[in-house]
Amino acid sequence: MGPVLMITVGILFLLDNLWLYGFQFHRTWPVILLVIGAVKILQTSGSTEGHTPVLPPAPPYTPAPPSPVAPPPEVQNG
């Protein structure tokens, strides 16, 4: 989707700089929304043959239990 959006924005700015009547960027920005919608439709209807499958989500992380605390050293009475 990124390259398609970059090309679309570039074309819209080019048309704005050519000073053609009706092609000011503030009037043509909805074309970006139309391009996003068209790309999404093409993504869902495209073939997935030859693509790697999506991996299932990893199981939630559970930290290891804490180590037992060592007893304090014995005090020697002298």
Secondary structure as UniProt FT lines:
FT   HELIX           2..17
FT   TURN            18..19
FT   TURN            21..22
FT   HELIX           25..28
FT   HELIX           30..45
FT   TURN            49..50
//
